[in-house]
């Protein structure tokens, strides 16, 4: 095991690593608690432009843009040439505390924030609650965003998981009502794993809902991250 800390090698301004992700070329990205961002290549670390606040979410879209969701300054779009555009209150993102990012097949970016769901299309963001085309999403923060194999948006909220179809948000499973969802993972066969604030882990497969908690052996009922390795094993954080 090798430990990497702040310093000349990593370029990170502090040792508090908050999020890990991939850039559009598949390289590992490491973000630190103070907004530092470094790219890990096979031969070295490359320091990227810092953010003015902690980076909570990283996402690469189909056009090759890297999106950064920050703790207090909105969303940053980094183009392939390194130039950046910030989406904050002036561009319609009226809540700048970002938890999750995902893009859909139409090229729009969906943003989960502390006050709800936003959609960025072109150069402007709009709150879904202010867009008359959409209905059915409960008010409150959005902690997790994913898309399934049919390009349907899945939204993890304080009140379960909702799915978007034809501009209508509907509960994915009514039995998750009242469950605060922190993270989701969608497998290729559309099995959905759901990590929660205090209710452990859920799995939805072929319409069946399964539940695991500390009573079944989990070390903690708070699930903040999910990952499936190349052997098909599920890892929980």
C-alpha positions as CSV (number, residue, x, y, z in Angstrom):
1,X,0.0,0.0,0.0
2,X,1.2,3.5,-0.8
3,X,-0.2,6.6,0.7
4,X,-0.4,9.9,-1.2
5,X,-0.6,13.2,0.6
6,X,-0.5,16.9,-0.2
7,X,2.8,18.1,-1.7
8,X,4.8,18.5,-4.9
9,X,4.0,15.0,-6.2
10,X,0.2,15.2,-6.1
11,X,-0.3,19.0,-6.2
12,X,-3.2,18.7,-3.7
13,X,-3.5,21.6,-1.3
14,X,-4.5,19.3,1.6
15,X,-4.7,15.7,2.6
16,X,-8.5,15.5,2.9
17,X,-9.7,13.6,-0.2
18,X,-13.4,14.1,-0.8
19,X,-14.2,12.5,-4.1
20,X,-12.7,10.2,-6.8
21,X,-13.8,9.9,-10.4
22,X,-12.6,9.6,-14.0
23,X,-11.9,12.2,-16.6
24,X,-13.1,11.8,-20.2
25,X,-9.9,9.9,-21.1
26,X,-10.3,7.4,-18.3
27,X,-7.7,8.9,-16.0
28,X,-8.3,8.9,-12.2
29,X,-9.3,12.3,-10.8
30,X,-8.7,13.2,-7.1
31,X,-10.4,16.1,-5.5
32,X,-9.6,17.5,-2.1
33,X,-11.6,19.2,0.6
34,X,-10.3,22.6,-0.3
35,X,-11.1,22.5,-4.0
36,X,-7.9,20.9,-5.3
37,X,-8.1,18.7,-8.3
38,X,-5.4,16.4,-9.7
39,X,-5.3,13.9,-12.6
40,X,-3.5,10.6,-11.9
41,X,-1.7,9.3,-15.0
42,X,0.4,6.1,-15.2
43,X,3.6,8.0,-15.1
44,X,2.8,11.0,-12.9
45,X,0.2,13.3,-11.3
46,X,-1.0,16.4,-13.1
47,X,-2.4,19.4,-11.2
48,X,-5.6,20.8,-12.7
49,X,-7.2,24.2,-12.1
50,X,-8.5,24.4,-8.6
51,X,-12.2,25.0,-7.7
52,X,-13.1,27.8,-5.3
53,X,-14.9,25.3,-3.1
54,X,-14.9,21.6,-2.4
55,X,-15.8,19.3,-5.4
56,X,-18.6,16.9,-4.5
57,X,-19.4,15.4,-7.9
58,X,-17.5,14.6,-11.1
59,X,-19.1,13.7,-14.4
60,X,-17.9,13.3,-18.0
61,X,-20.5,13.8,-20.7
62,X,-20.7,12.3,-24.2
63,X,-19.3,15.5,-25.8
64,X,-16.1,15.2,-23.7
65,X,-16.8,17.9,-21.2
66,X,-15.9,17.4,-17.6
67,X,-18.4,18.7,-15.1
68,X,-17.6,19.6,-11.5
69,X,-20.3,19.9,-8.9
70,X,-19.2,22.0,-6.0
71,X,-20.1,22.5,-2.4
72,X,-21.0,26.2,-2.6
73,X,-20.2,27.7,-6.0
74,X,-22.5,25.7,-8.4
75,X,-21.4,23.6,-11.4
76,X,-18.3,24.1,-13.5
77,X,-18.1,22.8,-17.1
78,X,-14.5,22.2,-18.3
79,X,-14.1,21.9,-22.0
80,X,-11.5,19.7,-23.7
81,X,-9.2,22.7,-24.2
82,X,-9.3,23.4,-20.4
83,X,-11.5,26.5,-20.5
84,X,-14.3,26.6,-18.0
85,X,-17.9,27.9,-17.7
86,X,-19.5,28.3,-14.3
87,X,-23.3,27.7,-13.8
88,X,-24.4,29.5,-10.6
89,X,-27.3,31.8,-9.7
90,X,-26.6,34.1,-12.6
91,X,-27.3,31.2,-15.0
92,X,-30.3,29.9,-13.2
93,X,-28.7,27.5,-10.7
94,X,-30.3,29.2,-7.7
95,X,-28.9,26.6,-5.2
96,X,-25.2,26.3,-5.6
97,X,-24.7,23.3,-3.2
98,X,-24.4,20.4,-5.6
99,X,-24.6,16.7,-4.6
100,X,-25.0,14.8,-7.9
101,X,-24.5,15.2,-11.7
102,X,-25.6,13.0,-14.6
103,X,-26.3,13.6,-18.3
104,X,-29.0,12.0,-20.4
105,X,-29.2,10.9,-24.0
106,X,-30.4,14.3,-25.2
107,X,-27.3,16.0,-24.0
108,X,-28.9,17.8,-21.0
109,X,-27.1,17.7,-17.6
110,X,-29.2,17.0,-14.5
111,X,-28.0,18.5,-11.2
112,X,-29.1,17.4,-7.7
113,X,-28.8,20.2,-5.2
114,X,-29.6,20.9,-1.6
115,X,-33.0,22.4,-2.7
116,X,-34.0,20.0,-5.5
117,X,-33.4,19.1,-9.1
118,X,-32.1,21.4,-11.9
119,X,-31.6,20.8,-15.6
120,X,-28.8,22.5,-17.6
121,X,-29.5,22.7,-21.4
122,X,-27.3,24.9,-23.5
123,X,-26.0,27.7,-21.4
124,X,-28.8,28.0,-18.8
125,X,-30.0,26.0,-15.8
126,X,-33.6,25.8,-14.7
127,X,-35.2,24.4,-11.5
128,X,-37.5,21.5,-12.4
129,X,-40.2,22.8,-10.0
130,X,-40.3,26.0,-12.1
131,X,-40.6,24.1,-15.4
132,X,-44.2,23.4,-16.2
133,X,-43.4,20.4,-18.4
134,X,-42.5,18.3,-15.4
135,X,-44.5,17.1,-12.4
136,X,-44.5,14.7,-9.5
137,X,-41.1,15.2,-7.9
138,X,-41.3,15.8,-4.1
139,X,-39.7,19.0,-2.8
140,X,-36.4,18.7,-0.9
141,X,-32.7,17.8,-1.6
142,X,-31.6,15.4,-4.4
143,X,-28.6,13.4,-3.3
144,X,-28.1,10.9,-6.1
145,X,-28.8,10.8,-9.9
146,X,-28.4,7.9,-12.3
147,X,-29.8,6.7,-15.6
148,X,-30.9,3.2,-16.4
149,X,-30.4,1.2,-19.7
150,X,-33.5,2.9,-21.2
151,X,-32.0,6.4,-20.5
152,X,-34.6,7.0,-17.8
153,X,-33.5,9.3,-15.0
154,X,-33.5,8.0,-11.5
155,X,-33.6,10.5,-8.6
156,X,-32.5,9.7,-5.1
157,X,-34.4,12.0,-2.6
158,X,-35.3,12.2,1.1
159,X,-38.5,10.4,0.1
160,X,-37.3,7.3,-1.8
161,X,-36.3,7.0,-5.5
162,X,-38.3,8.5,-8.3
163,X,-38.1,7.8,-12.1
164,X,-38.7,10.2,-14.9
165,X,-40.8,9.1,-17.9
166,X,-42.6,11.4,-20.3
167,X,-41.9,14.4,-18.0
168,X,-43.6,12.7,-15.1
169,X,-41.8,11.7,-11.9
170,X,-43.2,8.6,-10.2
171,X,-41.9,6.5,-7.2
172,X,-39.7,3.7,-8.3
173,X,-41.1,1.5,-5.5
174,X,-43.8,2.8,-3.0
175,X,-42.2,0.7,-0.2
176,X,-39.2,3.2,-0.3
177,X,-41.5,6.1,0.7
178,X,-39.9,8.0,3.5
179,X,-36.5,6.4,3.0
180,X,-33.7,9.0,2.5
181,X,-31.5,7.9,-0.4
182,X,-27.8,8.9,-0.5
183,X,-26.4,6.8,-3.4
184,X,-27.5,4.4,-6.2
185,X,-25.8,2.0,-8.5
186,X,-27.4,0.6,-11.7
187,X,-26.1,-2.6,-13.2
188,X,-26.3,-3.4,-16.9
189,X,-29.3,-5.7,-16.3
190,X,-31.0,-2.7,-14.5
191,X,-30.6,-4.2,-11.1
192,X,-30.6,-1.1,-8.8
193,X,-28.7,-0.9,-5.6
194,X,-29.8,1.8,-3.2
195,X,-27.7,3.2,-0.3
196,X,-29.6,5.1,2.4
197,X,-29.0,7.6,5.2
198,X,-30.1,5.3,8.0
199,X,-31.9,2.3,6.5
200,X,-29.1,0.2,5.1
201,X,-29.1,-1.2,1.6
202,X,-31.9,-2.0,-0.8
203,X,-31.8,-3.9,-4.1
204,X,-34.5,-3.8,-6.8
205,X,-34.3,-6.7,-9.3
206,X,-37.0,-7.8,-11.6
207,X,-39.5,-5.8,-9.6
208,X,-38.6,-7.5,-6.3
209,X,-37.3,-5.4,-3.4
210,X,-34.7,-6.8,-1.0
211,X,-33.3,-5.1,2.1
212,X,-30.1,-5.5,4.1
213,X,-29.3,-3.7,7.3
214,X,-27.1,-4.0,10.4
215,X,-29.4,-6.7,11.6
216,X,-28.2,-8.8,8.6
217,X,-24.6,-8.0,9.1
218,X,-23.9,-4.6,7.7
219,X,-21.4,-2.7,9.9
220,X,-23.5,0.5,9.6
221,X,-26.9,1.4,8.2
222,X,-25.5,4.6,6.5
223,X,-24.4,3.8,3.0
224,X,-22.5,6.6,1.2
225,X,-20.9,4.8,-1.8
226,X,-21.4,1.8,-3.9
227,X,-19.1,0.0,-6.4
228,X,-19.0,-3.2,-8.3
229,X,-15.6,-4.6,-9.3
230,X,-14.6,-6.6,-12.4
231,X,-15.5,-9.8,-10.6
232,X,-19.0,-8.7,-9.9
233,X,-18.5,-8.1,-6.2
234,X,-20.4,-5.2,-4.6
235,X,-18.4,-2.9,-2.3
236,X,-20.1,-0.5,0.2
237,X,-18.8,2.6,1.8
